[in-house]
Amino acid sequence: MQQTLVLTILGADQTGIVDSLAKTVADHQGNWQESRMARLAGQFAGIVRVTCDGEAVEPLKQALAALSDTGLQISLSQESREEAPAKLTTVELDVLGNDRPGILSEVSRALRAENANIIEMETRLESAPESGHPIFHTLATLTLGQEANPTQLTKALETLSPDIQVSLS
């Protein structure tokens, strides 16, 4: 029976990390399903979903643990198969605002209050075109339950600060 593992990887960035992970998965007849990876502050961070035959799970776990000798920290979890709510709406969120301490906390609190679930999120600082002032920018994919109101979500985010611009599609 096929098993699904979710790997979380963290370590100092260096050439060949993805290759060594992919080779280890393939050597254990695993199938790399999807992944997200990034380099932040000199660190490699990734999350990978892998499927493999149930009998290959333990040998794969042991082989991945052996990669800790290369400086990688790898944790594994079994994929959960929870029942999804019947009706979810997926939306794309784009938020821009003057950067300040706590802005992400304010945005995430507003999302939670409006019952929005973050599926994927990217945040970054950009320079304002003329002043060079740091601008907080987040792009996110959200799911909204039946009771969620996209218009109310936009209003909730816009009330955080007069300089925040919100686009929800």
C-alpha positions as CSV (number, residue, x, y, z in Angstrom):
1,M,0.0,0.0,0.0
2,Q,1.3,3.5,-0.9
3,Q,2.3,5.7,2.0
4,T,2.7,9.5,1.8
5,L,5.4,11.2,3.7
6,V,5.9,15.0,4.2
7,L,9.6,15.9,4.6
8,T,10.7,19.2,6.2
9,I,14.3,20.0,5.4
10,L,16.6,22.8,6.9
11,G,20.3,23.3,6.6
12,A,23.1,25.6,5.4
13,D,22.6,26.2,1.7
14,Q,25.0,24.4,-0.5
15,T,25.1,23.0,-4.0
16,G,23.6,19.5,-4.4
17,I,21.0,19.4,-1.6
18,V,18.1,18.8,-3.9
19,D,20.1,16.2,-5.8
20,S,21.0,14.2,-2.7
21,L,17.4,14.3,-1.5
22,A,16.0,13.3,-4.9
23,K,18.6,10.5,-5.2
24,T,17.8,9.1,-1.7
25,V,14.0,9.2,-2.5
26,A,14.5,7.5,-5.9
27,D,17.0,4.9,-4.5
28,H,14.1,3.8,-2.2
29,Q,11.6,3.6,-5.0
30,G,9.9,6.8,-3.7
31,N,8.1,9.2,-6.0
32,W,8.7,13.0,-5.4
33,Q,5.2,14.4,-5.7
34,E,5.5,18.1,-5.0
35,S,7.8,20.5,-3.1
36,R,8.4,24.1,-2.1
37,M,12.0,25.3,-1.4
38,A,13.7,28.5,-0.7
39,R,17.0,30.0,0.4
40,L,16.7,32.5,3.2
41,A,19.6,34.1,5.1
42,G,22.0,31.5,3.8
43,Q,19.8,28.6,4.8
44,F,18.0,26.1,2.6
45,A,14.5,25.3,3.7
46,G,12.1,22.9,1.9
47,I,9.0,20.9,2.3
48,V,8.5,17.8,0.1
49,R,5.7,15.3,-0.4
50,V,6.9,11.8,-1.3
51,T,5.0,8.6,-1.9
52,C,6.4,5.1,-1.6
53,D,5.4,1.6,-0.9
54,G,4.7,0.9,2.8
55,E,7.6,-1.5,3.0
56,A,10.0,1.2,1.8
57,V,9.0,3.7,4.4
58,E,11.4,2.7,7.2
59,P,14.5,2.2,4.9
60,L,13.7,5.6,3.3
61,K,13.5,7.2,6.8
62,Q,16.8,5.7,7.8
63,A,18.5,6.9,4.5
64,L,17.1,10.4,5.0
65,A,18.3,10.4,8.6
66,A,21.8,9.6,7.4
67,L,21.8,12.8,5.4
68,S,22.1,14.6,8.8
69,D,25.9,13.9,8.4
70,T,25.8,16.5,5.6
71,G,24.3,19.1,8.0
72,L,20.7,18.7,7.0
73,Q,17.9,18.5,9.5
74,I,15.1,16.4,8.1
75,S,11.8,15.7,9.9
76,L,9.2,13.4,8.5
77,S,5.4,13.2,9.0
78,Q,2.7,10.9,7.6
79,E,0.3,12.8,5.4
80,S,-3.0,13.3,7.1
81,R,-6.2,12.5,5.2
82,E,-8.8,14.7,6.9
83,E,-12.2,15.3,5.4
84,A,-12.2,18.7,3.8
85,P,-15.2,21.0,4.3
86,A,-17.7,20.7,1.6
87,K,-17.6,24.2,0.1
88,L,-14.4,26.2,0.1
89,T,-13.6,29.2,-2.0
90,T,-10.0,29.7,-3.1
91,V,-8.8,33.3,-3.4
92,E,-5.5,35.0,-4.2
93,L,-4.5,37.8,-1.8
94,D,-2.1,40.6,-2.5
95,V,-1.3,43.1,0.3
96,L,1.1,46.1,0.2
97,G,1.8,48.5,3.1
98,N,4.5,50.5,4.7
99,D,6.7,48.0,6.7
100,R,6.6,48.2,10.5
101,P,7.1,45.7,13.3
102,G,4.0,43.5,13.7
103,I,2.5,44.0,10.3
104,L,2.4,40.3,9.5
105,S,0.9,39.6,12.9
106,E,-1.9,42.1,12.1
107,V,-2.6,40.6,8.7
108,S,-2.6,37.0,10.0
109,R,-4.9,38.0,12.8
110,A,-7.4,39.6,10.4
111,L,-7.3,36.5,8.2
112,R,-8.0,34.3,11.2
113,A,-10.8,36.5,12.4
114,E,-12.5,36.2,8.9
115,N,-12.0,32.4,8.9
116,A,-9.5,32.4,6.0
117,N,-7.0,29.5,5.9
118,I,-3.6,30.2,4.4
119,I,-2.7,27.5,1.8
120,E,0.5,29.3,0.6
121,M,2.1,32.6,1.5
122,E,5.1,34.5,0.5
123,T,6.3,37.7,2.2
124,R,9.0,40.1,1.2
125,L,10.3,43.7,1.7
126,E,10.5,45.9,-1.4
127,S,11.7,49.5,-1.8
128,A,9.1,52.2,-2.6
129,P,9.8,53.5,-6.1
130,E,10.6,57.1,-5.2
131,S,11.5,57.2,-1.5
132,G,13.1,53.8,-1.1
133,H,11.1,53.3,2.1
134,P,10.6,49.6,2.9
135,I,7.3,48.2,1.7
136,F,5.8,45.0,3.1
137,H,4.4,42.8,0.4
138,T,2.6,39.5,0.8
139,L,1.1,37.2,-1.7
140,A,-1.1,34.4,-0.5
141,T,-3.5,31.7,-1.6
142,L,-6.4,31.3,0.9
143,T,-9.4,29.2,1.3
144,L,-12.6,30.6,2.7
145,G,-15.3,28.6,4.2
146,Q,-19.0,29.1,3.4
147,E,-19.5,31.6,6.1
148,A,-16.5,33.8,5.0
149,N,-17.2,37.0,3.2
150,P,-14.5,38.1,0.7
151,T,-15.7,41.7,0.9
152,Q,-15.5,41.7,4.7
153,L,-12.1,40.2,4.6
154,T,-10.8,43.0,2.3
155,K,-12.4,45.6,4.6
156,A,-10.8,44.0,7.7
157,L,-7.4,44.1,6.1
158,E,-7.8,47.7,4.8
159,T,-8.7,48.9,8.3
160,L,-5.3,47.8,9.7
161,S,-3.7,51.0,8.4
162,P,-4.5,53.8,5.9
163,D,-1.5,52.9,3.8
164,I,-2.5,49.2,3.2
165,Q,-3.6,48.2,-0.3
166,V,-5.5,44.9,-0.6
167,S,-6.3,43.0,-3.8
168,L,-8.4,39.8,-3.5
169,S,-9.3,37.8,-6.5
